[in-house]
Amino acid sequence: MKKLNKKDLPLAVLKALEPFLSVKDPRYEIVQNNEALLRFEDTDPDSSFYFEIEKSAFEKAKTLFTVAYFPANQAENKVQRLRMEALTLGKAMEKWVNILQGYEEVNSIYDDPILKKNEEEFTEILKITDEDADRVGFNLDQINYLDAYLTNVTGTLEAHKNDESEFSVNDIEELTTEVESIRKVLTKETKSQVVSRLSKFFAKCKKVGLPIIKDVFVNISVELIKKLMLGP
């Protein structure tokens, strides 16, 4: 599949959606799709939410874009399909992003309060104050450190698989899968996005058990935080 290039998109679309394309937002990501001009998807792996500009057509001296997004609004979890001019694209995208944010903020019986509290705790511990944290990734030295660190974490988790009396194999395998997903994006995502993934991972480790979070975070936290904050 051809790599997405900004020149594959109409300039009017780029200008209309510039606020959403100029930074990497942890709530959504651009997904390559040969059947659409541009597609955004919710970064939650369990979500099917998306915003897609399907096609354009020139009619009556103006260009109209066919846009499909899910959910349609706060009251209806269905696909909304509309035709609009480029100037309206930004408002439609903003509406969709606000729905994503609403889901992040609302509390429900579907949420795990312990996991959420753990995530807030690690988000604060690992908070990066760099002005460019939402725009650029970690430097090569930091990426190499994180890759080696996460490789060691995988080994640590595998060792805990043998202790079935304390941890379920499913929990350990889920954590191992998450480690690998983080490793794959170290060179592709911003500092903020990687830290968000790490915070979620540590939150799950803490809930699984004290020995796990001790081995993967507590015993190395000072060095890890220093490397993420200061680099080499």
VOPAGU-2260 file (C-alpha; in pm, 1 decimal, decimal comma):
REM VOPAGU-2260
SITE   aa  ch    i         X         Y         Z
SITE  MET   A    0       0,0       0,0       0,0
SITE  LYS   A    1     136,4     342,3     -95,8
SITE  LYS   A    2     244,0     557,3     197,4
SITE  LEU   A    3       4,1     843,8     264,7
SITE  ASN   A    4     135,7    1172,6     129,7
SITE  LYS   A    5     -22,5    1511,3     190,0
SITE  LYS   A    6     -12,0    1579,9    -183,9
SITE  ASP   A    7    -252,8    1289,8    -234,9
SITE  LEU   A    8    -517,1    1508,7     -69,2
SITE  PRO   A    9    -689,3    1817,6    -207,9
SITE  LEU   A   10    -534,4    2134,2     -67,1
SITE  ALA   A   11    -879,1    2248,0      48,5
SITE  VAL   A   12    -904,6    1937,1     270,3
SITE  LEU   A   13    -558,9    1993,8     417,8
SITE  LYS   A   14    -641,8    2353,9     502,1
SITE  ALA   A   15    -981,3    2267,4     651,7
SITE  LEU   A   16    -839,7    1988,7     870,9
SITE  GLU   A   17    -501,7    2146,0     947,7
SITE  PRO   A   18    -568,8    2166,2    1326,1
SITE  PHE   A   19    -626,8    1788,8    1328,0
SITE  LEU   A   20    -337,4    1701,6    1097,5
SITE  SER   A   21     -64,1    1924,9    1239,1
SITE  VAL   A   22     -29,8    1731,0    1566,9
SITE  LYS   A   23     -60,1    1365,7    1664,0
SITE  ASP   A   24    -360,0    1337,2    1891,2
SITE  PRO   A   25    -375,3    1036,6    2129,3
SITE  ARG   A   26    -750,9    1006,9    2067,6
SITE  TYR   A   27    -735,6     925,8    1696,3
SITE  GLU   A   28    -497,6     821,2    1420,7
SITE  ILE   A   29    -484,8     842,1    1042,5
SITE  VAL   A   30    -533,4     503,8     878,2
SITE  GLN   A   31    -436,6     429,0     520,3
SITE  ASN   A   32    -734,7     328,9     309,7
SITE  ASN   A   33    -720,5     308,9     -68,7
SITE  GLU   A   34   -1098,7     340,3     -90,5
SITE  ALA   A   35   -1114,7     681,4      79,9
SITE  LEU   A   36    -945,9    1020,4      50,8
SITE  LEU   A   37    -872,2    1029,5     424,8
SITE  ARG   A   38    -970,2     815,2     723,6
SITE  PHE   A   39    -933,1     872,4    1097,9
SITE  GLU   A   40    -995,7     599,8    1354,7
SITE  ASP   A   41   -1034,5     594,4    1731,6
SITE  THR   A   42    -707,0     473,5    1888,7
SITE  ASP   A   43    -897,4     262,0    2139,7
SITE  PRO   A   44    -836,5     -93,2    2008,3
SITE  ASP   A   45   -1185,2    -197,5    2122,4
SITE  SER   A   46   -1358,5      87,4    1939,9
SITE  SER   A   47   -1503,8      94,4    1587,8
SITE  PHE   A   48   -1542,3     475,2    1573,8
SITE  TYR   A   49   -1413,9     646,4    1259,5
SITE  PHE   A   50   -1429,8     965,0    1050,7
SITE  GLU   A   51   -1381,2     926,6     677,4
SITE  ILE   A   52   -1377,3    1153,5     374,7
SITE  GLU   A   53   -1490,7     907,3     112,0
SITE  LYS   A   54   -1477,9    1104,2    -214,1
SITE  SER   A   55   -1522,6    1439,8    -380,8
SITE  ALA   A   56   -1735,7    1555,2    -670,5
SITE  PHE   A   57   -1760,0    1881,3    -863,5
SITE  GLU   A   58   -2121,0    1991,8    -895,0
SITE  LYS   A   59   -2281,0    2325,6    -978,3
SITE  ALA   A   60   -1951,1    2515,2    -972,5
SITE  LYS   A   61   -1844,9    2382,5    -630,4
SITE  THR   A   62   -1667,7    2079,7    -488,2
SITE  LEU   A   63   -1862,5    1861,3    -246,5
SITE  PHE   A   64   -1706,0    1596,8     -21,7
SITE  THR   A   65   -1888,2    1284,8      93,5
SITE  VAL   A   66   -1811,5    1231,5     460,9
SITE  ALA   A   67   -1904,6     931,0     676,4
SITE  TYR   A   68   -1849,5     915,0    1049,4
SITE  PHE   A   69   -1942,3     692,4    1339,5
SITE  PRO   A   70   -2100,9     761,9    1580,4
SITE  ALA   A   71   -2338,2    1011,7    1425,6
SITE  ASN   A   72   -2379,9    1214,0    1744,6
SITE  GLN   A   73   -2407,4    1181,5    2121,7
SITE  ALA   A   74   -2756,9    1031,5    2096,9
SITE  GLU   A   75   -2716,7     784,5    1808,8
SITE  ASN   A   76   -2452,5     516,9    1761,4
SITE  LYS   A   77   -2499,8     487,3    1388,4
SITE  VAL   A   78   -2310,8     592,8    1077,7
SITE  GLN   A   79   -2378,2     946,8     953,9
SITE  ARG   A   80   -2310,8    1018,1     586,6
SITE  LEU   A   81   -2324,5    1376,7     456,8
SITE  ARG   A   82   -2210,2    1584,7     163,1
SITE  MET   A   83   -2042,4    1913,5     244,8
SITE  GLU   A   84   -1804,4    2178,9     121,0
SITE  ALA   A   85   -1443,1    2188,0     237,2
SITE  LEU   A   86   -1504,3    2476,6     477,9
SITE  THR   A   87   -1746,7    2258,4     676,1
SITE  LEU   A   88   -1508,4    1962,8     714,6
SITE  GLY   A   89   -1335,0    2110,0    1016,8
SITE  LYS   A   90   -1659,5    2155,8    1210,0
SITE  ALA   A   91   -1769,0    1799,7    1133,1
SITE  MET   A   92   -1432,4    1660,5    1244,2
SITE  GLU   A   93   -1439,8    1868,9    1562,2
SITE  LYS   A   94   -1784,5    1732,2    1644,6
SITE  TRP   A   95   -1657,3    1375,0    1606,2
SITE  VAL   A   96   -1345,0    1438,7    1819,0
SITE  ASN   A   97   -1562,0    1592,6    2090,9
SITE  ILE   A   98   -1761,3    1269,2    2102,2
SITE  LEU   A   99   -1438,1    1072,3    2150,1
SITE  GLN   A  100   -1343,0    1306,9    2432,3
SITE  GLY   A  101   -1686,0    1265,3    2588,1
SITE  TYR   A  102   -1639,0     890,8    2606,2
SITE  GLU   A  103   -1301,5     944,7    2773,9
SITE  GLU   A  104   -1450,1    1166,6    3042,1
SITE  VAL   A  105   -1774,2     987,7    3129,8
SITE  ASN   A  106   -1778,4     727,7    3407,9
SITE  SER   A  107   -1986,6     413,7    3367,8
SITE  ILE   A  108   -2027,7      56,6    3491,0
SITE  TYR   A  109   -1821,3     -49,7    3189,4
SITE  ASP   A  110   -1514,0     125,5    3328,6
SITE  ASP   A  111   -1275,7     -24,9    3577,7
SITE  PRO   A  112   -1226,7     243,6    3847,9
SITE  ILE   A  113    -910,0      78,6    3980,5
SITE  LEU   A  114    -753,2      62,5    3636,0
SITE  LYS   A  115    -853,6     422,1    3562,7
SITE  LYS   A  116    -701,9     545,7    3889,8
SITE  ASN   A  117    -383,1     350,0    3822,4
SITE  GLU   A  118    -356,9     505,1    3476,5
SITE  GLU   A  119    -400,2     856,2    3617,9
SITE  GLU   A  120    -124,9     781,7    3868,7
SITE  PHE   A  121     126,8     669,4    3606,6
SITE  THR   A  122      27,4     946,8    3365,6
SITE  GLU   A  123     125,6    1197,9    3633,4
SITE  ILE   A  124     449,7    1014,3    3721,0
SITE  LEU   A  125     560,1     995,3    3356,7
SITE  LYS   A  126     433,0    1338,5    3255,3
SITE  ILE   A  127     660,4    1499,2    2996,0
SITE  THR   A  128     677,6    1877,6    2994,0
SITE  ASP   A  129     864,6    1913,7    2663,6
SITE  GLU   A  130     691,6    2170,7    2443,9
SITE  ASP   A  131     725,9    1939,8    2143,9
SITE  ALA   A  132     595,7    1625,4    2319,5
SITE  ASP   A  133     278,7    1623,6    2107,3
SITE  ARG   A  134     466,8    1676,2    1780,9
SITE  VAL   A  135     786,6    1470,9    1783,2
SITE  GLY   A  136     906,9    1133,3    1899,9
SITE  PHE   A  137    1187,8    1033,0    2134,2
SITE  ASN   A  138    1544,3    1059,0    2010,7
SITE  LEU   A  139    1736,0     751,9    1894,1
SITE  ASP   A  140    1912,1     699,2    2226,5
SITE  GLN   A  141    1579,6     705,4    2412,7
SITE  ILE   A  142    1419,2     470,6    2159,9
SITE  ASN   A  143    1705,3     222,7    2191,9
SITE  TYR   A  144    1675,7     238,9    2570,7
SITE  LEU   A  145    1299,6     182,3    2562,7
SITE  ASP   A  146    1333,0    -104,6    2316,2
SITE  ALA   A  147    1590,3    -279,7    2536,5
SITE  TYR   A  148    1383,2    -208,6    2845,6
SITE  LEU   A  149    1064,6    -349,4    2691,7
SITE  THR   A  150    1254,0    -656,4    2568,5
SITE  ASN   A  151    1360,5    -721,0    2928,1
SITE  VAL   A  152    1001,7    -666,8    3045,1
SITE  THR   A  153     886,3    -939,0    2805,1
SITE  GLY   A  154    1135,8   -1178,3    2961,8
SITE  THR   A  155    1020,3   -1080,1    3310,9
SITE  LEU   A  156     658,1   -1144,4    3220,3
SITE  GLU   A  157     743,0   -1482,0    3068,4
SITE  ALA   A  158     913,8   -1579,2    3392,9
SITE  HIS   A  159     595,5   -1497,6    3586,5
SITE  LYS   A  160     395,3   -1733,5    3365,4
SITE  ASN   A  161     527,2   -2021,0    3575,9
SITE  ASP   A  162     369,7   -1878,7    3889,3
SITE  GLU   A  163      14,2   -1983,5    3802,9
SITE  SER   A  164     -84,1   -1985,4    4169,2
SITE  GLU   A  165     -59,5   -1604,3    4176,4
SITE  PHE   A  166    -117,7   -1486,4    3819,4
SITE  SER   A  167    -339,5   -1610,6    3538,4
SITE  VAL   A  168    -169,5   -1701,8    3212,0
SITE  ASN   A  169    -423,9   -1487,0    3025,9
SITE  ASP   A  170    -323,9   -1177,0    3226,3
SITE  ILE   A  171      45,0   -1232,5    3153,7
SITE  GLU   A  172     -16,6   -1296,8    2784,1
SITE  GLU   A  173    -228,2    -982,3    2756,8
SITE  LEU   A  174      52,0    -776,5    2914,3
SITE  THR   A  175     309,9    -938,6    2685,0
SITE  THR   A  176     100,9    -852,2    2378,2
SITE  GLU   A  177      73,4    -493,1    2495,3
SITE  VAL   A  178     451,7    -468,0    2539,1
SITE  GLU   A  179     502,5    -579,7    2180,6
SITE  SER   A  180     248,5    -326,9    2053,0
SITE  ILE   A  181     439,6     -47,8    2230,7
SITE  ARG   A  182     773,3    -163,5    2086,0
SITE  LYS   A  183     631,0    -150,0    1734,0
SITE  VAL   A  184     538,9     220,1    1758,0
SITE  LEU   A  185     848,7     359,0    1933,9
SITE  THR   A  186     975,3     512,4    1609,2
SITE  LYS   A  187     631,7     607,3    1476,5
SITE  GLU   A  188     453,8     792,9    1757,2
SITE  THR   A  189     512,6    1111,9    1952,8
SITE  LYS   A  190     655,0    1124,0    2303,0
SITE  SER   A  191     309,0    1186,3    2445,6
SITE  GLN   A  192     156,2     891,9    2261,8
SITE  VAL   A  193     426,4     649,7    2375,1
SITE  VAL   A  194     401,6     769,7    2735,0
SITE  SER   A  195      23,9     728,0    2720,2
SITE  ARG   A  196      69,9     367,5    2611,3
SITE  LEU   A  197     325,0     307,1    2887,4
SITE  SER   A  198      90,8     456,0    3148,7
SITE  LYS   A  199    -189,6     223,6    3041,7
SITE  PHE   A  200      48,2     -72,7    3048,6
SITE  PHE   A  201     180,3       5,0    3397,3
SITE  ALA   A  202    -177,3      55,6    3519,1
SITE  LYS   A  203    -262,2    -297,6    3410,9
SITE  CYS   A  204      58,4    -436,4    3561,0
SITE  LYS   A  205     -25,8    -281,9    3897,2
SITE  LYS   A  206    -372,8    -433,2    3894,4
SITE  VAL   A  207    -243,1    -779,0    3800,4
SITE  GLY   A  208     -20,0    -786,3    4105,5
SITE  LEU   A  209     245,9    -617,7    4319,2
SITE  PRO   A  210     530,8    -851,0    4211,9
SITE  ILE   A  211     462,2    -762,4    3847,1
SITE  ILE   A  212     463,1    -384,7    3887,6
SITE  LYS   A  213     769,4    -408,7    4112,5
SITE  ASP   A  214     963,1    -602,7    3850,2
SITE  VAL   A  215     861,9    -396,4    3546,2
SITE  PHE   A  216     847,3     -46,8    3696,7
SITE  VAL   A  217     930,5      16,2    4064,4
SITE  ASN   A  218    1278,3    -138,0    4051,2
SITE  ILE   A  219    1376,2      69,0    3748,2
SITE  SER   A  220    1149,0     374,6    3774,5
SITE  VAL   A  221    1420,0     629,8    3856,7
SITE  GLU   A  222    1633,1     533,6    3556,8
SITE  LEU   A  223    1331,4     505,9    3326,2
SITE  ILE   A  224    1190,9     845,7    3420,2
SITE  LYS   A  225    1531,8    1009,3    3391,1
SITE  LYS   A  226    1580,1     865,7    3042,4
SITE  LEU   A  227    1235,9     975,7    2923,6
SITE  MET   A  228    1270,9    1325,7    3068,1
SITE  LEU   A  229    1633,9    1404,1    3000,9
SITE  GLY   A  230    1747,1    1167,8    2727,3
SITE  PRO   A  231    2116,0    1071,4    2705,3
